[in-house]
Amino acid sequence: MSECKMLKQTFHTAVGFAAGLAFVVAAAPARAQTPAAPAANEGIPVQSDLVKAKCGSCHRSDDKGRMSRISYRRATPENWERTIKRMVTLNHATLEPADARNILKYLADHQGLAPEEDRPITFDAERRTIEYSYTADKDTSDTCSSCHSFARVLSERRTKEEWELLVAMHRGYYPLVDNQPMNGGQGFRRTRPMQTEPDADGRPPDNRHPMEKALEHLSKTLPLTTPEWSAWSASMQAPKLAGRWAIVGAQAGKGPIYGSVTVTADASAPDSFTTETKYTVARTGETVTRTSKALVYTGYQWRGRGTAGPGGPGGPGGNVTWREVMFVERDWTQMWGRWFTGAYDETGIDVKLTRVSTGTVVLGTSVASLKTGATGQAMRIFGANLPASPQPGDIGLGAGVTVSRVVSARPDEIAVDVNVASSAPIGPRDVSVGGSVKAAALVVYDKIDGLKVLPQAGMARVGGAVFPKQLQQFEVVAMNNGPDGKPDTADDLNLGIVTAKWSLEEYTATFGDDDIQFVGTLDANGLFTPSLDGPNPKRSGNRNNVGDVWVVAELASPDARQADRPLRARAQLLVTVPLYMAWFEDGSGK
């Protein structure tokens, strides 16, 4: 969901909740719910005594063990957790934390999503801020994503009657959704006059309400019963993940990381694991150790919480809590996802874990690029089960690149000195060690043609008084134009993160703009920290500290094509207000 939608959602949600709560208090009768009228063979029987005991007073069971509402829905752990929290906060369900966790585990395991259903929307649980577009039906997308990401919708499967009841619940809690289009979308009910003439393509007019169109699409596209879930629920097993895993990752501002994760099965609870992680930040040599505990839902959804000590990925100081969301592949040899921390989950590491056996594995190198004509360049090769006493000839880097000497060797790291011929072809290079190959581990280049600041558009939130701050990490990578000599084409070479001088410049949006004086500070490593939330008496009109600025990186390098002046690049930064109302968080229980 885009940021503009998120900001408008904050206002809409606050107003809608206030009005909707008054409506519910005035109109809602007893807590017991009338069972939906399911199709004859639909519905998933609930076999958990705990679920029946804690939920059965409101959700009645029929003679087939199907509980009203509950049996006619499947969802991700995050969406089931939101429902449980809503039952507690609005419907006064009484649950001990341990019971809530066990209910969540049962529902996610027995009424979850199949891997094929969840894979396209993993970004939502990973707490990534991206612009996602649902293209299967624009009208449905406009109706639902006016207030929340469409991934929230795709995290559910329901019967037709259950989709109808969900719409009814929205209208009860948030009455404004009926006739108030939001964010360029549309309300639940039609606000324009009925169409009487055929469309331009000759089709008869469709005067259904937007919610009616959405219900038709959702019922057909996201039904309770699907071939994917039928196959997965039958074949799902308790994951066997104990063992040693190699980790490859990337953290904004720091670059690639390489290391290992030891996963141990926790005998105290099914599908529960503990981990010990050690990795190295390739560019700097910084070593980080972490421990974590995790629970796997639905046979493949890893949800964990870990701690990194001082100097770890959260920065200097005391221990920092990190949350883990990973997708476990069904052959149990790979896991991938995102580890994240921060008040807004904005600091993250993209990770991929691969099970390690006895063979040699090359993970990557300490440098992202090698310049032609360089001699004696130090480089480290990271991996698992690397040779104990490698010779220079055992390490391959392609034409024109040779290892002059092996400085040191360990099972997880080999340090070498490298020579690059002036005539070495530019382009990506594989790295081979002991019969293992890492494809395109680095690139060979002849000059730096330009820079790119990433992300190209960043966002931070003021805070520190009433609300927490949202930080924004930037990084700058050097670019080579590649064989065609043209920038921004498919053959461009990314040379990796480079050290640059960082600064802020005014992004002129209004006359006499003064945002740069108030929005916050940018440190020497590209990390932006916003200013205090709330009105600022030092600013004209007592305004708060939001605004737009340019984030600028400057590189003075003899390698640059523009040798007569420094290379510069910039990205836009929006410093905005706090997220005033955050609805239910994800399955890790933050």
URFENFEN-V698481 format. One record per residue. PSI is psi in radians with two decimals (NA if undefined). Layout:
((PSI) (PSI))
This chain:
((2.35) (2.81) (-0.65) (-0.65) (-0.67) (-0.69) (-0.75) (-0.58) (-0.64) (-0.82) (-0.82) (-0.75) (-0.76) (-0.81) (-0.79) (-0.67) (-0.74) (-0.83) (-0.73) (-0.65) (-0.71) (-0.71) (-0.78) (-0.77) (-0.69) (-0.60) (-0.39) (2.26) (-2.38) (2.88) (-0.47) (2.47) (2.52) (2.19) (2.51) (2.86) (1.52) (2.81) (2.80) (-0.72) (0.15) (2.85) (2.45) (2.00) (2.44) (2.13) (-0.01) (2.13) (-0.59) (-0.80) (-0.78) (-0.64) (-0.73) (-0.45) (-0.22) (-0.35) (-0.45) (-0.63) (1.70) (2.59) (2.55) (-3.00) (-0.15) (0.14) (0.20) (2.25) (2.39) (2.42) (-0.94) (-0.75) (-0.11) (0.48) (2.53) (2.64) (2.90) (2.86) (-0.66) (-0.72) (-0.62) (-0.66) (-0.71) (-0.71) (-0.79) (-0.73) (-0.65) (-0.67) (-0.66) (-0.79) (-0.63) (-0.55) (0.10) (0.53) (2.43) (2.00) (2.33) (2.60) (-0.72) (-0.69) (-0.72) (-0.75) (-0.71) (-0.65) (-0.78) (-0.78) (-0.76) (-0.83) (-0.72) (-0.63) (-0.73) (-0.33) (0.93) (-2.75) (2.58) (2.72) (-0.69) (-0.50) (-0.56) (-0.49) (-0.76) (-0.26) (0.38) (-0.45) (-0.47) (-0.85) (-0.46) (-0.04) (0.78) (2.41) (1.74) (2.87) (1.74) (2.36) (2.19) (2.04) (-0.14) (-0.52) (1.88) (-0.69) (-0.75) (-0.73) (-0.78) (-0.68) (-0.76) (-0.70) (0.08) (-0.49) (-0.45) (2.91) (2.57) (-0.33) (-0.50) (-0.68) (-0.77) (-0.13) (0.15) (2.67) (2.33) (2.83) (2.91) (-0.76) (-0.61) (-0.64) (-0.69) (-0.74) (-0.57) (-0.76) (-0.73) (-0.68) (-0.75) (-0.78) (-0.54) (-0.80) (-0.60) (1.33) (-0.44) (-0.28) (-0.34) (-0.84) (0.27) (1.63) (2.44) (2.51) (0.65) (0.03) (-2.43) (2.69) (3.07) (-0.53) (2.72) (2.29) (-0.23) (2.76) (2.68) (2.44) (2.36) (-0.38) (2.67) (2.76) (3.00) (-0.52) (0.13) (-0.05) (2.57) (2.71) (2.51) (1.77) (0.37) (2.69) (2.63) (-0.65) (-0.54) (-0.70) (-0.74) (-0.73) (-0.73) (-0.78) (-0.81) (-0.70) (-0.63) (-0.64) (-0.57) (1.08) (2.90) (-0.80) (2.17) (2.70) (-0.63) (-0.79) (-0.64) (-0.74) (-0.78) (-0.76) (-0.46) (-0.59) (-0.13) (2.36) (2.83) (2.18) (2.39) (1.62) (-0.05) (2.43) (-2.89) (2.35) (2.48) (2.45) (2.31) (2.30) (3.12) (2.31) (2.28) (2.34) (-0.36) (-0.62) (-2.77) (2.61) (2.60) (2.48) (-2.67) (2.69) (2.21) (2.06) (2.26) (2.29) (2.37) (1.96) (-0.24) (-0.29) (2.44) (2.55) (0.40) (2.48) (2.70) (2.68) (2.65) (2.13) (2.42) (2.18) (2.86) (2.34) (2.02) (-0.75) (-0.70) (-0.32) (0.04) (2.32) (2.33) (2.37) (2.51) (2.68) (2.67) (2.86) (2.50) (2.74) (2.38) (2.11) (2.59) (0.39) (-0.13) (-0.10) (1.73) (2.17) (2.03) (2.96) (2.18) (2.91) (2.29) (2.39) (-3.07) (2.43) (0.04) (-2.91) (-0.24) (-0.06) (-3.13) (2.85) (-2.68) (-2.98) (2.52) (2.29) (2.28) (2.48) (2.59) (2.22) (2.02) (2.68) (2.11) (2.06) (2.62) (-0.26) (0.02) (0.47) (-0.19) (2.53) (2.52) (2.72) (-2.44) (2.37) (2.40) (2.78) (-3.09) (2.73) (-0.49) (0.34) (0.51) (-0.33) (2.08) (2.83) (2.15) (2.20) (2.65) (2.18) (2.36) (2.29) (2.38) (2.30) (-2.29) (-0.21) (2.84) (2.39) (2.22) (2.13) (-0.70) (-2.99) (2.88) (-0.29) (2.51) (-0.28) (2.69) (2.34) (2.42) (2.48) (-0.07) (2.46) (2.59) (0.52) (2.22) (2.41) (2.48) (2.46) (2.16) (2.54) (-2.80) (2.45) (0.68) (2.70) (2.51) (-0.61) (1.18) (2.61) (2.73) (-0.64) (-0.22) (-0.15) (2.09) (2.38) (0.17) (-3.14) (2.28) (0.01) (2.15) (2.64) (2.06) (-0.58) (2.69) (2.03) (-0.80) (2.84) (2.34) (2.88) (-0.42) (-0.03) (2.34) (2.22) (2.26) (2.83) (2.41) (2.44) (2.41) (2.11) (2.62) (-0.47) (0.10) (2.30) (2.44) (2.67) (3.13) (2.60) (2.40) (2.66) (2.20) (2.40) (2.20) (0.63) (-0.04) (2.44) (2.33) (1.95) (2.43) (0.84) (-0.49) (3.11) (2.67) (2.34) (2.85) (-0.43) (2.82) (2.11) (-0.35) (3.11) (2.75) (2.26) (2.26) (2.45) (2.73) (-0.42) (2.02) (2.93) (2.41) (2.80) (2.28) (2.71) (-2.95) (-0.32) (-1.17) (-0.65) (2.76) (2.83) (2.54) (2.08) (2.88) (2.09) (2.25) (2.76) (2.75) (2.27) (2.54) (2.60) (2.50) (2.42) (-0.13) (-3.06) (-0.56) (-0.13) (0.17) (2.43) (2.73) (0.74) (3.01) (-0.42) (0.15) (2.57) (2.15) (2.05) (0.01) (3.07) (2.40) (2.77) (2.29) (2.93) (2.19) (2.53) (2.91) (2.52) (2.68) (2.34) (1.76) (1.85) (-0.43) (2.84) (2.30) (0.57) (2.36) (0.44) (-0.67) (-0.43) (-0.28) (-0.36) (-0.54) (-2.86) (2.68) (2.17) (-3.12) (-0.21) (0.19) (0.24) (2.11) (2.28) (2.07) (2.91) (-3.06) (2.55) (2.80) (2.92) (2.53) (1.90) (-0.30) (-0.13) (2.52) (2.38) (0.20) (0.57) (2.86) (-3.06) (0.55) (2.87) (-3.06) (2.41) (2.84) (2.42) (2.10) (2.33) (2.36) (2.32) (2.07) (1.88) (2.38) (-0.24) (-0.25) (2.58) (-0.65) (1.22) (-0.34) (-0.19) (2.70) (2.63) (2.40) (2.66) (2.80) (2.83) (2.73) (2.49) (2.18) (2.11) (2.00) (-3.02) (2.86) (2.85) (1.72) (-0.53) (1.99) (2.01) (-3.08) (2.46) (-2.99) (-3.05) (-0.15) (-0.07) (0.44) (NA))
